C-alpha cells in the first residue's frame, strides 16, 4: 500500500499509526502534494490525527528508553530530503520491534547511519542560521531577516532568537519556502506566517523605501568596520568558504 498525508510531521506519524492499525504492508508514504499517480497502485490518504501521532511518539520513547528520539526524527523530517518518509517509517518499524534498545545507536545499519547524517547536517544548518541571520529595520519598526537555508530549519531556530531578542518585533523569512517566523514582542509569542504574492515580492527586495531611514547608514558603518579589521595578507578563502559558504553571502550585510 501507498499512503499520502498532508505534509506535516504529525501527519506522517498518523500515517505510520494507520499502517500499524490496519496491519498493512506499506511500501511508501508520500506527501499529497508530491504524489504522482502510478499505473498499478492507488494511494490512500490518511487524515492527520494528533492523538495517533502522540501514541507513536510515546511508543518510540518507551521502546527506546530515549526521550529525545522523536526530536531526532523531527529534525530528519525537516531536511525534506527525497524518501525521508521511507527512512522514518523504517526507523519506527525497527524501533517498535524491540524493547529497551535504542536502535539509533546501531551504526551497522546503513539506513540508520543515513538518518544520523541528516540529523548532523540539520544541526550544522541550524548553527549557521544562528550565526548568519542579519536583521534590517523596516519603516514600521519591525526587524526583518531574509534567509534561504538548504533545510526547513525555521521551526528549530525560534527559541534561540526569542531568547536573544525578546524586546524586538522581528520576522525571519524563508524566501525559498515562502513563509516566515514572526515574533510579537508584546505577546511574547512566535508564529509562522505566509504572505500573498505582492507582499512576498515586496519583502524580498527590502529596498530603501521599505527600510527605516537610518538603516542604510548602519549597514555602511558595519561594512566599514569589516573593511577596517580585514587583513588582506592573511586571507584564506578556502577556509573562509568552509565556515561561510557562498550561498549565504547575499544575505550578509558585510558581504553586500
C-alpha positions as CSV (number, residue, x, y, z in Angstrom):
1,X,0.0,0.0,0.0
2,X,0.9,3.6,-0.5
3,X,-0.2,6.3,2.0
4,X,-0.4,10.0,1.3
5,X,-0.6,12.6,4.0
6,X,-0.8,16.4,4.5
7,X,2.9,17.1,4.5
8,X,3.3,17.6,8.3
9,X,5.4,15.6,10.7
10,X,2.2,14.9,12.7
11,X,0.6,13.7,9.5
12,X,3.4,11.4,8.8
13,X,3.2,9.8,12.2
14,X,-0.6,9.5,11.8
15,X,0.0,7.6,8.6
16,X,2.5,5.3,10.3
17,X,-0.1,4.7,13.1
18,X,-2.6,3.8,10.5
19,X,-0.3,1.3,8.9
20,X,0.0,-0.5,12.3
21,X,-3.7,-0.3,13.0
22,X,-4.5,-1.9,9.6
23,X,-1.6,-4.3,9.9
24,X,-0.8,-3.2,6.3
25,X,2.4,-3.6,4.4
26,X,3.1,0.0,3.4
27,X,5.7,0.4,0.7
28,X,5.8,4.2,0.7
29,X,4.4,7.3,2.4
30,X,4.3,10.4,0.3
31,X,3.1,14.0,1.0
32,X,-0.1,14.5,-1.0
33,X,1.3,17.5,-3.0
34,X,4.3,15.4,-4.2
35,X,2.4,12.2,-5.0
36,X,2.4,11.1,-8.6
37,X,-0.3,8.6,-9.7
38,X,1.0,5.2,-10.5
39,X,-0.5,2.8,-13.1
40,X,-0.7,-0.3,-10.9
41,X,-1.0,1.2,-7.4
42,X,-3.5,3.6,-5.8
43,X,-2.7,5.7,-2.8
44,X,-4.8,6.0,0.3
45,X,-5.0,9.4,2.0
46,X,-4.6,9.4,5.8
47,X,-6.0,12.3,7.8
48,X,-3.8,13.9,10.5
49,X,-4.8,12.7,13.9
50,X,-2.8,14.4,16.7
51,X,-3.8,11.7,19.2
52,X,-2.5,9.0,16.8
53,X,0.8,10.8,16.3
54,X,1.2,11.2,20.0
55,X,0.8,7.5,20.5
56,X,3.5,6.8,18.0
57,X,5.8,9.3,19.8
58,X,5.0,7.7,23.2
59,X,5.7,4.2,21.8
60,X,9.1,5.3,20.4
61,X,10.2,6.8,23.7
62,X,9.0,3.8,25.7
63,X,10.6,1.2,23.3
64,X,13.9,3.0,23.0
65,X,14.2,4.5,26.5
66,X,15.4,7.7,24.8
67,X,13.2,10.8,25.4
68,X,14.9,12.6,22.5
69,X,14.3,10.0,19.8
70,X,11.2,11.9,18.5
71,X,13.4,15.0,18.2
72,X,15.8,13.1,16.1
73,X,13.1,12.0,13.7
74,X,11.6,15.5,13.5
75,X,14.9,17.1,12.7
76,X,15.5,14.5,10.0
77,X,12.0,15.0,8.6
78,X,12.6,18.8,8.3
79,X,15.6,18.2,6.0
80,X,13.0,17.5,3.3
81,X,15.3,15.0,1.6
82,X,13.9,12.6,-1.0
83,X,12.4,9.5,0.5
84,X,12.8,10.8,4.1
85,X,9.4,9.3,4.9
86,X,10.6,5.9,4.0
87,X,13.6,6.3,6.2
88,X,11.4,7.4,9.2
89,X,9.0,4.5,8.5
90,X,11.9,2.0,8.5
91,X,13.2,3.6,11.7
92,X,9.9,3.3,13.5
93,X,9.4,-0.3,12.4
94,X,12.8,-1.3,13.7
95,X,12.4,0.6,17.0
96,X,8.9,-0.8,17.6
97,X,10.1,-4.3,17.1
98,X,12.4,-4.2,20.1
99,X,12.1,-3.1,23.7
100,X,14.8,-1.4,25.8
101,X,17.2,-0.9,22.9
102,X,17.8,2.4,21.2
103,X,18.2,1.5,17.5
104,X,19.6,5.0,16.7
105,X,22.9,3.6,18.1
106,X,23.0,0.8,15.5
107,X,25.9,2.1,13.4
108,X,25.9,-1.1,11.4
109,X,22.6,-0.3,9.7
110,X,23.2,1.9,6.6
111,X,19.8,3.5,6.8
112,X,20.2,4.3,10.4
113,X,23.6,5.9,9.6
114,X,21.9,8.0,6.9
115,X,19.3,9.2,9.4
116,X,22.1,10.2,11.8
117,X,24.0,12.0,9.0
118,X,20.8,14.0,8.1
119,X,20.4,14.9,11.8
120,X,24.0,16.1,11.9
121,X,23.6,18.2,8.7
122,X,20.5,19.8,10.1
123,X,22.4,20.7,13.2
124,X,25.0,22.4,11.1
125,X,22.3,24.3,9.2
126,X,20.7,25.5,12.4
127,X,24.1,26.6,13.8
128,X,24.6,28.6,10.6
129,X,21.3,30.3,10.9
130,X,22.2,31.3,14.4
131,X,25.4,32.9,13.1
132,X,24.2,34.3,9.7
133,X,20.8,35.8,10.3
134,X,21.1,39.6,9.8
135,X,18.2,41.8,10.7
136,X,17.3,45.0,8.9
137,X,14.9,47.5,10.4
138,X,11.9,48.5,8.3
139,X,10.0,51.8,8.3
140,X,7.3,50.4,10.6
141,X,9.9,49.3,13.3
142,X,10.0,45.6,12.5
143,X,13.3,43.8,12.1
144,X,13.4,41.5,9.1
145,X,15.9,38.9,8.0
146,X,15.8,37.1,4.7
147,X,17.2,33.5,4.6
148,X,17.2,30.6,2.2
149,X,18.6,27.6,4.0
150,X,19.0,24.2,2.4
151,X,16.8,22.6,5.0
152,X,13.5,23.7,6.5
153,X,15.1,24.9,9.8
154,X,12.8,27.8,10.8
155,X,10.8,25.6,13.2
156,X,14.1,24.9,15.0
157,X,15.5,28.4,15.5
158,X,12.6,30.2,17.1
159,X,13.7,29.6,20.7
160,X,17.2,30.9,20.1
161,X,16.1,34.3,18.6
162,X,13.2,34.7,21.1
163,X,15.7,34.4,23.9
164,X,18.2,36.7,22.2
165,X,15.8,39.4,21.0
166,X,12.7,39.3,23.3
167,X,12.0,43.0,23.1
168,X,12.2,43.3,19.3
169,X,9.5,42.7,16.9
170,X,11.1,40.5,14.2
171,X,10.5,38.3,11.2
172,X,12.8,35.7,9.8
173,X,11.5,35.0,6.3
174,X,12.4,31.9,4.2
175,X,12.5,33.1,0.6
176,X,12.6,29.6,-0.8
177,X,9.7,28.2,1.1
178,X,7.7,31.4,1.2
179,X,6.9,31.5,4.9
180,X,8.3,33.2,7.9
181,X,8.7,33.1,11.7
182,X,7.3,36.2,13.3
183,X,7.9,37.2,16.9
184,X,5.4,39.5,18.6
185,X,7.3,41.4,21.3
186,X,4.0,42.4,23.0
187,X,2.6,38.9,23.5
188,X,6.0,37.2,23.6
189,X,4.8,34.6,21.1
190,X,6.3,33.3,17.9
191,X,4.1,32.2,15.0
192,X,4.5,31.1,11.4
193,X,3.1,33.4,8.7
194,X,2.7,33.4,5.0
195,X,2.4,36.3,2.6
196,X,0.5,36.9,-0.6
197,X,2.4,37.2,-3.8
198,X,2.6,41.0,-3.7
199,X,3.8,41.1,-0.1
200,X,6.3,38.3,-0.8
201,X,7.8,40.2,-3.7
202,X,8.0,43.5,-1.7
203,X,9.6,41.8,1.3
204,X,12.2,40.0,-0.9
205,X,13.6,43.3,-2.2
206,X,13.9,45.1,1.1
207,X,14.6,48.2,-0.9
208,X,15.4,51.6,0.6
209,X,11.7,52.6,0.6
210,X,10.9,49.6,2.8
211,X,13.7,50.2,5.3
212,X,13.9,52.6,8.2
213,X,15.6,55.9,7.1
214,X,18.8,55.3,9.1
215,X,19.2,51.6,8.3
216,X,21.4,52.0,5.3
217,X,23.7,54.2,7.4
218,X,24.1,51.4,10.0
219,X,24.8,48.9,7.2
220,X,27.6,51.2,5.8
221,X,29.1,51.5,9.2
222,X,29.1,47.7,9.6
223,X,30.7,47.3,6.2
224,X,33.3,50.0,7.1
225,X,34.2,48.1,10.3
226,X,34.7,44.8,8.4
227,X,37.0,46.5,5.9
228,X,38.9,48.1,8.7
229,X,39.6,44.9,10.6
230,X,40.4,42.9,7.4
231,X,44.0,41.8,7.0
232,X,44.4,41.1,3.2
233,X,47.7,39.3,3.7
234,X,46.1,36.7,6.0
235,X,43.1,35.9,3.8
236,X,42.4,32.2,3.4
237,X,39.5,31.9,1.0
238,X,39.3,28.1,1.1
239,X,38.9,28.1,4.9
240,X,36.6,31.1,4.8
241,X,34.2,29.2,2.4
242,X,34.2,26.2,4.7
243,X,32.8,28.3,7.6
244,X,30.7,30.8,5.5
245,X,29.5,29.0,2.3
246,X,29.0,31.4,-0.6
247,X,25.2,30.6,-0.8
248,X,24.8,32.7,2.4
249,X,26.7,35.7,1.2
250,X,23.7,37.5,-0.5
251,X,22.0,37.9,2.9
252,X,25.1,39.0,4.9
253,X,25.3,42.8,5.3
254,X,29.1,42.7,5.5
255,X,29.2,40.9,2.1
256,X,26.9,43.2,0.2
